[in-house]
Amino acid sequence: MRLLLKFRILAAVIVLVTGGFTLGNLYAELLRPSPPYSLTTARIPTDGQIAAARLAVTIAPLRTDLKADLALALATRALQGKAVFVPDLNQAAQLAAQRALLAGPHDARIWLMLGQLQAQRSIRDPQIAESLKMSYFTATNSLDLVSTRLNAVVSTASVTDADLKELARGDIRLILTRRPDLKLVLLDIYRHGSPAGQQFIEESVKTIDPSFSLTRQQ
């Protein structure tokens, strides 16, 4: 009888814990923005939406996707002005990104976003190159990231990193050889790049597709 009682207690505990996790995940899913924020979103999250994203992470702390959602929401808010740097907001977004990467280091979006946040704080931050390289390592030739990532490389001092240049050259090769519809995007990235970034694009284009003129098509 005593063994049976222990079994029933254990079974009841398992049911309660499982039920708690299920209900927590369900409630967290209801709090999740639909669709979630992305690096190219035009939607700027409100204070209430960010609070909801924080609550979702608190309720379901094992959900790496919810941590990524919170990081993306905070980064969207921090980067939306670009010309307006808010140190506290940038720091909060970087902290959320780091926590998301601890839980899910495979997410190339978060690595890229972290690099953007570091660049917003200082375009000469040596950590930018490391973050961007991790974004490439976790999602090489990703069409969803190619324009944002290439722009981040050529607009900061990270373009001097030899390994990162080779990775970024793959994005340029992808555009010139497989995605001609993105050539106008490449031109726009070139126009807004740093002098060193523009030189890198010019050299890459000459190597990959000499017939493509960056100056003639401006």
C-alpha positions as CSV (number, residue, x, y, z in Angstrom):
1,M,0.0,0.0,0.0
2,R,2.8,2.4,0.9
3,L,4.5,1.8,-2.5
4,L,1.2,2.4,-4.3
5,L,0.6,5.7,-2.4
6,K,4.1,6.9,-3.3
7,F,3.4,6.0,-7.0
8,R,0.1,7.9,-6.9
9,I,1.8,11.0,-5.4
10,L,4.6,10.9,-8.0
11,A,2.0,10.5,-10.8
12,A,0.1,13.5,-9.4
13,V,3.2,15.6,-9.2
14,I,4.1,14.7,-12.8
15,V,0.6,15.6,-14.0
16,L,0.7,19.0,-12.1
17,V,4.1,19.9,-13.4
18,T,3.3,18.9,-17.0
19,G,0.0,20.7,-16.8
20,G,1.8,23.8,-15.5
21,F,4.3,23.8,-18.3
22,T,1.5,23.3,-20.9
23,L,-0.6,26.2,-19.5
24,G,2.5,28.4,-19.2
25,N,3.5,27.7,-22.8
26,L,-0.1,28.4,-24.0
27,Y,-0.3,31.7,-22.2
28,A,3.2,32.7,-23.4
29,E,2.1,31.9,-27.0
30,L,-0.9,34.2,-26.6
31,L,1.4,37.0,-25.5
32,R,3.7,36.5,-28.5
33,P,3.5,39.1,-31.2
34,S,2.0,37.9,-34.5
35,P,3.9,38.0,-36.7
36,P,7.1,38.2,-34.6
37,Y,9.4,41.1,-35.1
38,S,12.2,40.8,-37.6
39,L,15.3,42.6,-38.6
40,T,13.5,44.3,-41.5
41,T,10.2,45.0,-39.8
42,A,8.6,48.4,-40.0
43,R,6.6,47.8,-36.8
44,I,8.1,49.5,-33.8
45,P,7.0,47.7,-30.6
46,T,5.1,49.7,-27.9
47,D,6.0,49.6,-24.2
48,G,3.1,47.3,-23.7
49,Q,4.2,44.9,-26.4
50,I,7.8,44.8,-24.9
51,A,6.3,44.2,-21.5
52,A,4.2,41.3,-22.9
53,A,7.4,39.8,-24.5
54,R,9.2,40.0,-21.2
55,L,6.3,38.3,-19.4
56,A,6.2,35.6,-22.0
57,V,9.9,34.8,-21.4
58,T,9.3,34.8,-17.6
59,I,6.3,32.4,-17.9
60,A,8.1,30.0,-20.4
61,P,11.9,30.5,-19.6
62,L,12.9,27.4,-21.6
63,R,11.5,28.7,-24.9
64,T,14.4,30.0,-26.9
65,D,12.1,31.4,-29.6
66,L,10.4,33.7,-27.0
67,K,13.8,35.0,-25.9
68,A,14.7,35.7,-29.5
69,D,11.3,37.5,-29.9
70,L,12.1,39.7,-26.9
71,A,15.6,40.5,-28.2
72,L,14.3,41.3,-31.7
73,A,11.6,43.6,-30.2
74,L,14.1,45.5,-28.1
75,A,16.6,45.8,-31.0
76,T,13.8,47.1,-33.3
77,R,13.1,49.8,-30.8
78,A,16.8,50.6,-30.3
79,L,17.7,50.7,-34.0
80,Q,14.6,52.3,-35.4
81,G,16.0,55.8,-35.3
82,K,19.6,54.9,-36.1
83,A,20.6,58.5,-35.8
84,V,19.3,58.6,-32.2
85,F,21.4,56.5,-29.9
86,V,19.8,55.8,-26.5
87,P,22.5,54.0,-24.4
88,D,20.1,52.4,-21.9
89,L,17.9,51.0,-24.6
90,N,20.9,49.7,-26.6
91,Q,22.3,48.1,-23.5
92,A,19.0,46.4,-22.7
93,A,18.7,45.1,-26.3
94,Q,22.3,43.8,-26.2
95,L,21.7,42.0,-22.9
96,A,18.5,40.4,-24.3
97,A,20.4,39.3,-27.4
98,Q,23.2,37.7,-25.3
99,R,20.6,35.8,-23.2
100,A,18.9,34.6,-26.4
101,L,22.2,33.4,-27.8
102,L,23.1,31.5,-24.6
103,A,19.8,29.6,-25.1
104,G,20.0,29.3,-28.9
105,P,23.5,30.1,-30.3
106,H,22.3,28.8,-33.7
107,D,20.1,31.9,-34.5
108,A,21.9,33.9,-37.1
109,R,19.4,36.7,-36.8
110,I,20.4,37.4,-33.2
111,W,24.1,37.4,-34.0
112,L,23.5,39.9,-36.8
113,M,21.3,42.0,-34.6
114,L,23.9,42.0,-31.8
115,G,26.4,43.3,-34.4
116,Q,24.1,46.1,-35.4
117,L,23.6,47.1,-31.8
118,Q,27.4,47.1,-31.2
119,A,27.8,49.2,-34.3
120,Q,25.2,51.7,-33.1
121,R,27.2,52.1,-29.9
122,S,30.5,52.4,-31.8
123,I,31.3,51.5,-35.4
124,R,34.9,50.7,-34.3
125,D,33.9,48.1,-31.7
126,P,36.1,45.1,-32.4
127,Q,33.2,42.8,-31.3
128,I,31.2,43.8,-34.3
129,A,33.3,41.6,-36.6
130,E,33.0,38.6,-34.3
131,S,29.2,38.9,-34.1
132,L,28.9,39.3,-37.8
133,K,31.1,36.3,-38.5
134,M,28.9,34.2,-36.2
135,S,25.9,35.3,-38.2
136,Y,27.6,33.9,-41.3
137,F,28.7,30.7,-39.7
138,T,25.2,29.9,-38.5
139,A,23.4,30.9,-41.8
140,T,25.7,31.1,-44.8
141,N,24.1,32.5,-48.0
142,S,20.8,33.3,-46.2
143,L,18.6,35.4,-48.5
144,D,16.7,36.7,-45.6
145,L,19.9,38.3,-44.1
146,V,22.0,39.0,-47.1
147,S,21.2,42.7,-47.5
148,T,21.1,43.6,-43.8
149,R,24.3,41.7,-43.1
150,L,26.3,43.0,-46.0
151,N,25.2,46.6,-45.1
152,A,26.4,46.0,-41.6
153,V,29.8,44.9,-42.8
154,V,30.5,47.7,-45.2
155,S,29.3,50.5,-43.0
156,T,31.6,49.7,-40.0
157,A,35.3,49.2,-39.3
158,S,34.7,45.5,-39.3
159,V,35.2,45.5,-43.1
160,T,38.9,45.5,-42.4
161,D,38.7,42.0,-40.9
162,A,40.1,39.6,-43.5
163,D,37.9,36.6,-42.6
164,L,34.8,38.7,-42.5
165,K,35.6,40.1,-45.9
166,E,35.7,36.6,-47.4
167,L,32.4,35.8,-45.9
168,A,30.8,39.0,-47.1
169,R,32.2,38.5,-50.5
170,G,30.0,35.4,-50.6
171,D,26.9,37.7,-50.3
172,I,28.1,39.8,-53.2
173,R,28.7,36.7,-55.3
174,L,25.2,35.4,-54.4
175,I,23.7,38.7,-55.6
176,L,25.7,39.0,-58.8
177,T,25.4,35.3,-59.9
178,R,22.1,34.0,-58.6
179,R,19.9,37.0,-57.5
180,P,20.0,39.7,-60.2
181,D,16.9,41.1,-58.6
182,L,19.0,42.3,-55.7
183,K,21.5,44.2,-57.7
184,L,19.7,47.5,-56.9
185,V,20.0,46.6,-53.3
186,L,23.7,46.1,-53.7
187,L,24.0,49.5,-55.4
188,D,22.2,51.1,-52.4
189,I,24.5,49.3,-49.9
190,Y,27.5,50.6,-51.9
191,R,26.3,54.2,-51.9
192,H,25.8,54.2,-48.1
193,G,28.9,52.2,-47.3
194,S,32.1,53.7,-45.7
195,P,35.0,54.5,-48.0
196,A,36.7,51.2,-47.0
197,G,33.3,49.4,-47.5
198,Q,32.9,50.9,-51.0
199,Q,36.4,49.9,-51.9
200,F,35.7,46.3,-50.7
201,I,32.6,46.1,-52.9
202,E,34.4,47.6,-55.9
203,E,37.2,45.0,-55.6
204,S,34.7,42.1,-55.1
205,V,32.6,43.1,-58.1
206,K,35.7,43.3,-60.3
207,T,36.6,39.8,-59.3
208,I,33.2,38.3,-59.6
209,D,31.5,40.2,-62.4
210,P,33.6,42.8,-64.1
211,S,30.7,43.7,-66.4
212,F,28.7,45.0,-63.5
213,S,29.4,48.7,-63.1
214,L,28.7,50.4,-59.8
215,T,29.3,53.9,-61.0
216,R,27.4,53.7,-64.3
217,Q,24.2,52.5,-62.6
218,Q,24.1,55.2,-59.9
